[in-house]
Amino acid sequence: MAVTRPAPAPPTGRTGYPVGEVAALLGVTPRQLQLLVSRGILPRPTRGLYDVVRCVQGYIRYLRGESGERVETRMRRETALAERAELDLARARGDLVEHARRWVATRTIELRGAWERWPERVAALVAADLAISDVDRVYRALETHVRAFLAEISKDGA
Protein backbone atom coordinates (compact mmCIF):
# COMPACT_ATOMS: atom_id res chain seq x y z
CA MET A 1 0.00 0.00 0.00
CA ALA A 2 1.45 3.35 -1.05
CA VAL A 3 1.93 5.95 1.63
CA THR A 4 0.66 9.37 0.62
CA ARG A 5 1.64 12.60 2.23
CA PRO A 6 -1.17 14.82 3.45
CA ALA A 7 -1.84 17.93 1.37
CA PRO A 8 -0.79 21.23 2.95
CA ALA A 9 -3.37 23.22 4.82
CA PRO A 10 -5.21 25.99 2.96
CA PRO A 11 -3.53 29.41 2.79
CA THR A 12 -3.43 31.23 6.08
CA GLY A 13 -2.04 34.55 5.02
CA ARG A 14 1.23 33.07 3.76
CA THR A 15 2.39 34.50 0.47
CA GLY A 16 4.04 31.37 -0.85
CA TYR A 17 4.75 27.72 -0.26
CA PRO A 18 7.91 25.66 -0.79
CA VAL A 19 8.15 23.24 -3.70
CA GLY A 20 7.47 20.14 -1.57
CA GLU A 21 4.19 21.44 -0.18
CA VAL A 22 2.88 22.63 -3.56
CA ALA A 23 3.93 19.34 -5.18
CA ALA A 24 2.08 17.39 -2.48
CA LEU A 25 -1.01 19.55 -2.99
CA LEU A 26 -1.00 18.87 -6.74
CA GLY A 27 -0.15 15.19 -6.31
CA VAL A 28 3.13 15.39 -8.22
CA THR A 29 6.77 15.07 -7.26
CA PRO A 30 8.86 18.19 -6.70
CA ARG A 31 10.75 17.39 -9.92
CA GLN A 32 7.49 17.11 -11.89
CA LEU A 33 6.40 20.45 -10.45
CA GLN A 34 9.68 22.04 -11.59
CA LEU A 35 9.19 20.56 -15.07
CA LEU A 36 5.70 22.07 -15.22
CA VAL A 37 7.23 25.43 -14.29
CA SER A 38 9.95 25.10 -16.95
CA ARG A 39 7.29 24.32 -19.57
CA GLY A 40 5.40 27.49 -18.64
CA ILE A 41 2.38 25.67 -17.24
CA LEU A 42 2.88 26.82 -13.65
CA PRO A 43 4.19 30.22 -12.51
CA ARG A 44 7.82 30.62 -11.45
CA PRO A 45 8.49 30.82 -7.71
CA THR A 46 9.35 34.08 -6.01
CA ARG A 47 12.28 33.71 -3.61
CA GLY A 48 11.82 29.93 -3.72
CA LEU A 49 8.14 30.09 -2.78
CA TYR A 50 5.22 29.25 -5.07
CA ASP A 51 1.91 31.11 -5.27
CA VAL A 52 -0.34 28.17 -4.49
CA VAL A 53 -3.51 29.69 -5.98
CA ARG A 54 -1.86 30.43 -9.32
CA CYS A 55 -0.21 26.99 -9.31
CA VAL A 56 -3.54 25.23 -8.75
CA GLN A 57 -5.20 27.33 -11.46
CA GLY A 58 -2.37 26.62 -13.91
CA TYR A 59 -2.44 22.91 -13.13
CA ILE A 60 -6.21 22.76 -13.67
CA ARG A 61 -5.81 24.51 -17.05
CA TYR A 62 -3.05 22.03 -17.90
CA LEU A 63 -5.20 19.04 -16.98
CA ARG A 64 -8.06 20.43 -19.07
CA GLY A 65 -5.69 20.96 -21.98
CA GLU A 66 -6.04 24.74 -21.88
CA SER A 67 -2.41 25.83 -21.68
CA GLY A 68 -2.58 28.68 -24.22
CA GLU A 69 0.07 28.39 -26.92
CA ARG A 70 0.68 24.80 -25.94
CA VAL A 71 -2.85 23.92 -27.07
CA GLU A 72 -2.17 25.40 -30.52
CA THR A 73 1.17 23.63 -30.69
CA ARG A 74 -0.43 20.35 -29.66
CA MET A 75 -3.20 20.79 -32.24
CA ARG A 76 -0.66 21.47 -35.00
CA ARG A 77 1.33 18.43 -33.89
CA GLU A 78 -1.77 16.22 -33.81
CA THR A 79 -2.79 17.46 -37.27
CA ALA A 80 0.69 16.74 -38.61
CA LEU A 81 0.66 13.28 -37.03
CA ALA A 82 -2.79 12.55 -38.48
CA GLU A 83 -1.66 13.66 -41.95
CA ARG A 84 1.47 11.52 -41.60
CA ALA A 85 -0.61 8.52 -40.54
CA GLU A 86 -2.93 9.07 -43.51
CA LEU A 87 0.07 9.23 -45.83
CA ASP A 88 1.58 6.05 -44.33
CA LEU A 89 -1.75 4.26 -44.69
CA ALA A 90 -2.10 5.39 -48.31
CA ARG A 91 1.43 4.24 -49.03
CA ALA A 92 0.72 0.87 -47.44
CA ARG A 93 -2.40 0.48 -49.55
CA GLY A 94 -0.69 1.63 -52.70
CA ASP A 95 -2.99 4.65 -52.93
CA LEU A 96 -0.17 7.17 -52.74
CA VAL A 97 -0.86 8.64 -56.17
CA GLU A 98 -4.54 9.13 -55.39
CA HIS A 99 -3.63 10.66 -52.03
CA ALA A 100 -1.27 13.08 -53.78
CA ARG A 101 -3.97 14.03 -56.29
CA ARG A 102 -6.44 14.78 -53.50
CA TRP A 103 -3.81 16.80 -51.64
CA VAL A 104 -2.95 18.84 -54.75
CA ALA A 105 -6.63 19.40 -55.56
CA THR A 106 -7.35 20.60 -52.01
CA ARG A 107 -4.37 22.93 -51.98
CA THR A 108 -5.27 24.27 -55.45
CA ILE A 109 -8.79 25.12 -54.30
CA GLU A 110 -7.39 26.83 -51.18
CA LEU A 111 -4.88 28.78 -53.25
CA ARG A 112 -7.48 29.87 -55.81
CA GLY A 113 -9.75 31.05 -52.99
CA ALA A 114 -6.90 33.04 -51.44
CA TRP A 115 -6.19 34.72 -54.79
CA GLU A 116 -9.89 35.54 -55.25
CA ARG A 117 -10.04 37.17 -51.79
CA TRP A 118 -6.76 39.07 -52.26
CA PRO A 119 -8.09 42.16 -54.14
CA GLU A 120 -10.62 42.87 -51.40
CA ARG A 121 -7.94 42.52 -48.71
CA VAL A 122 -5.37 44.82 -50.32
CA ALA A 123 -7.37 47.33 -52.41
CA ALA A 124 -7.47 49.96 -49.66
CA LEU A 125 -3.77 49.47 -48.90
CA VAL A 126 -2.78 49.82 -52.55
CA ALA A 127 -5.00 52.88 -52.96
CA ALA A 128 -3.39 54.48 -49.92
CA ASP A 129 0.13 53.66 -51.13
CA LEU A 130 -0.63 55.22 -54.52
CA ALA A 131 -2.60 58.14 -53.05
CA ILE A 132 -5.72 57.16 -55.00
CA SER A 133 -8.99 58.13 -53.33
CA ASP A 134 -11.19 55.77 -55.39
CA VAL A 135 -10.68 52.44 -53.59
CA ASP A 136 -13.43 50.78 -55.66
CA ARG A 137 -11.53 51.57 -58.85
CA VAL A 138 -8.37 49.99 -57.42
CA TYR A 139 -10.39 46.98 -56.27
CA ARG A 140 -11.93 46.50 -59.73
CA ALA A 141 -8.52 46.78 -61.40
CA LEU A 142 -6.96 44.25 -59.04
CA GLU A 143 -9.90 41.88 -59.38
CA THR A 144 -9.76 42.09 -63.20
CA HIS A 145 -6.06 41.24 -63.23
CA VAL A 146 -6.38 38.45 -60.69
CA ARG A 147 -9.25 36.86 -62.64
CA ALA A 148 -7.22 37.10 -65.86
CA PHE A 149 -4.26 35.52 -64.10
CA LEU A 150 -6.40 32.68 -62.73
CA ALA A 151 -7.94 32.08 -66.16
CA GLU A 152 -4.47 31.99 -67.71
CA ILE A 153 -3.06 29.45 -65.29
CA SER A 154 -6.23 27.36 -65.62
CA LYS A 155 -5.62 27.10 -69.39
CA ASP A 156 -1.99 26.12 -68.89
CA GLY A 157 -3.00 23.24 -66.64
CA ALA A 158 -5.73 21.94 -68.97
Secondary structure, 3 states (H helix, E strand, C coil): CCCCCCCCCCCCCCCCECHHHHHHHHCCCHHHHHHHHHCCCCCCCECCEECHHHHHHHHHHHHHCCCCHHHHHHHHHHHHHHHHHHHHHHHHHCCHHHHHHHHHHHHHHHHHHHHHHHHHHHHHHHHHHCCCCCHHHHHHHHHHHHHHHHHHHHHHHC
